[in-house]
């Protein structure tokens, strides 16, 4: 279940990046602003590699995982509340910190799970497959396109769709 959740997180993060880039263009952000906002995710990812280990040592793995998942979810929802490049930059950075925090906790759980190297190796194997296959290229996906994906390829979005808050 842990790897299924991680795969869902990876797919959702990839879709969020696509959605925000398109939504920012529809909202009239400049190309420079869009690039800067999208880069904030990776800035947060790097910052998280320094901040999250301290958090894990202070509060433990379970609480750190719950906190990162909650903060990341709230930041995703924040994009619909305020449409401004500076706010989106901050939210994207927070999402980057949250995602790297979840990764750290999952990987440390897998490395310490089970007796001996066999159980740990199996967990790490599953993790590698999940991480490499979850953000699969949409063009090669065996799944049919959802109505939202079809609508996103039609050009100008309709009011009341996922593009408008």
C-alpha positions as CSV (number, residue, x, y, z in Angstrom):
1,X,0.0,0.0,0.0
2,X,2.9,2.3,0.7
3,X,4.2,2.0,-2.8
4,X,0.7,2.5,-4.3
5,X,0.4,5.7,-2.3
6,X,3.9,6.8,-3.5
7,X,2.9,6.1,-7.1
8,X,-0.3,8.1,-6.8
9,X,1.7,11.0,-5.3
10,X,4.2,10.9,-8.3
11,X,1.4,10.9,-10.8
12,X,-0.5,13.6,-9.0
13,X,2.6,15.8,-8.8
14,X,3.3,15.4,-12.5
15,X,-0.3,16.2,-13.4
16,X,-0.2,19.3,-11.1
17,X,2.8,20.6,-12.9
18,X,1.1,20.3,-16.2
19,X,-2.1,21.8,-15.0
20,X,-0.4,24.8,-13.3
21,X,1.6,25.6,-16.4
22,X,-1.5,25.7,-18.6
23,X,-3.6,27.5,-16.0
24,X,-0.9,30.1,-15.5
25,X,-0.9,30.8,-19.3
26,X,-4.7,31.1,-19.3
27,X,-4.5,33.5,-16.4
28,X,-2.1,35.8,-18.4
29,X,1.1,35.1,-16.5
30,X,4.2,36.0,-18.6
31,X,6.4,33.2,-19.8
32,X,9.1,34.3,-17.4
33,X,6.6,34.2,-14.5
34,X,5.5,30.7,-15.5
35,X,9.1,29.5,-15.7
36,X,9.9,31.0,-12.3
37,X,6.8,29.5,-10.7
38,X,7.5,26.1,-12.1
39,X,11.1,26.3,-10.9
40,X,10.0,26.9,-7.4
41,X,9.1,23.2,-7.0
42,X,12.8,22.2,-7.4
43,X,13.9,25.0,-5.1
44,X,11.6,23.6,-2.5
45,X,12.9,20.1,-3.2
46,X,16.5,21.2,-2.5
47,X,15.5,23.2,0.6
48,X,13.6,20.2,1.8
49,X,16.7,18.0,1.8
50,X,18.1,20.2,4.5
51,X,14.9,20.9,6.5
52,X,13.1,17.6,6.5
53,X,15.8,15.5,8.2
54,X,15.7,17.9,11.2
55,X,12.0,17.6,11.3
56,X,12.2,13.8,11.2
57,X,14.7,13.8,14.1
58,X,12.5,16.1,16.2
59,X,9.1,14.5,15.7
60,X,9.6,11.1,14.2
61,X,8.8,9.5,10.9
62,X,5.1,9.1,11.3
63,X,4.4,12.7,12.4
64,X,6.8,14.0,9.7
65,X,5.0,12.0,7.1
66,X,1.6,13.2,8.2
67,X,2.8,16.8,8.4
68,X,4.3,16.7,4.9
69,X,1.3,15.1,3.4
70,X,-1.1,17.6,5.0
71,X,1.0,20.7,4.2
72,X,1.5,19.5,0.6
73,X,-2.2,18.9,0.1
74,X,-3.1,22.3,1.5
75,X,-0.5,24.0,-0.8
76,X,-2.1,22.3,-3.8
77,X,-5.5,23.6,-2.8
78,X,-4.0,27.1,-2.3
79,X,-3.4,27.4,-6.0
80,X,-7.2,27.7,-6.6
81,X,-7.7,30.3,-3.9
82,X,-5.2,32.9,-4.9
83,X,-4.1,33.4,-8.6
84,X,-0.9,35.4,-8.4
85,X,2.6,34.4,-9.5
86,X,4.3,35.3,-6.2
87,X,1.8,33.2,-4.2
88,X,2.1,30.3,-6.7
89,X,5.9,30.5,-6.4
90,X,5.6,30.1,-2.6
91,X,3.1,27.3,-2.9
92,X,5.2,25.4,-5.4
93,X,8.2,25.7,-3.1
94,X,6.1,24.3,-0.2
95,X,5.0,21.4,-2.4
96,X,8.6,20.6,-3.3
97,X,9.5,20.5,0.4
98,X,6.5,18.3,1.1
99,X,7.2,15.9,-1.7
100,X,10.9,15.4,-0.7
101,X,9.7,14.9,2.9
102,X,7.4,12.1,1.9
103,X,10.1,10.5,-0.2
104,X,12.6,10.6,2.7
105,X,10.1,9.0,5.1
106,X,9.1,6.3,2.6
107,X,12.6,5.4,1.7
108,X,13.7,5.3,5.3
109,X,10.7,3.0,6.1
110,X,11.7,0.7,3.2
111,X,15.3,0.6,4.2
112,X,14.5,-0.4,7.8
113,X,11.5,-2.7,7.0
114,X,11.8,-6.4,7.8
115,X,14.5,-8.7,9.1
116,X,17.7,-8.8,7.1
117,X,18.6,-7.7,3.7
118,X,16.0,-9.8,1.8
119,X,13.0,-7.9,2.9
120,X,14.8,-4.5,2.6
121,X,15.9,-5.5,-0.9
122,X,12.4,-6.4,-2.0
123,X,11.0,-3.1,-0.7
124,X,13.7,-1.2,-2.4
125,X,13.0,-3.1,-5.6
126,X,9.3,-2.2,-5.5
127,X,10.2,1.4,-4.7
128,X,12.5,1.6,-7.8
129,X,9.8,0.2,-10.1
130,X,7.2,2.6,-8.7
131,X,9.4,5.7,-8.9
132,X,10.5,4.9,-12.5
133,X,7.1,3.8,-13.9
134,X,4.6,6.0,-12.1
135,X,5.4,9.3,-14.0
136,X,5.0,7.4,-17.3
137,X,4.7,9.4,-20.5
138,X,1.0,9.9,-21.2
139,X,1.4,9.1,-24.9
140,X,2.5,5.5,-23.9
141,X,-0.1,5.0,-21.2
142,X,-2.4,2.0,-21.7
143,X,-5.2,3.8,-19.9
144,X,-7.9,5.6,-21.9
145,X,-8.0,9.4,-21.6
146,X,-10.4,10.8,-19.1
147,X,-12.9,13.5,-20.1
148,X,-10.7,16.1,-18.4
149,X,-7.7,15.1,-20.4
150,X,-9.7,15.2,-23.6
151,X,-11.1,18.7,-22.6
152,X,-7.6,20.0,-21.9
153,X,-6.6,19.2,-25.5
154,X,-9.6,21.0,-27.0
155,X,-8.1,24.5,-26.7
156,X,-10.0,27.2,-24.8
157,X,-11.5,25.7,-21.6
158,X,-15.2,26.0,-20.9
159,X,-16.4,27.8,-17.8
160,X,-17.1,25.4,-14.9
161,X,-14.3,23.0,-15.9
162,X,-11.2,22.2,-13.9
163,X,-9.6,25.4,-15.2
164,X,-11.8,27.8,-13.3
165,X,-12.1,28.2,-9.6
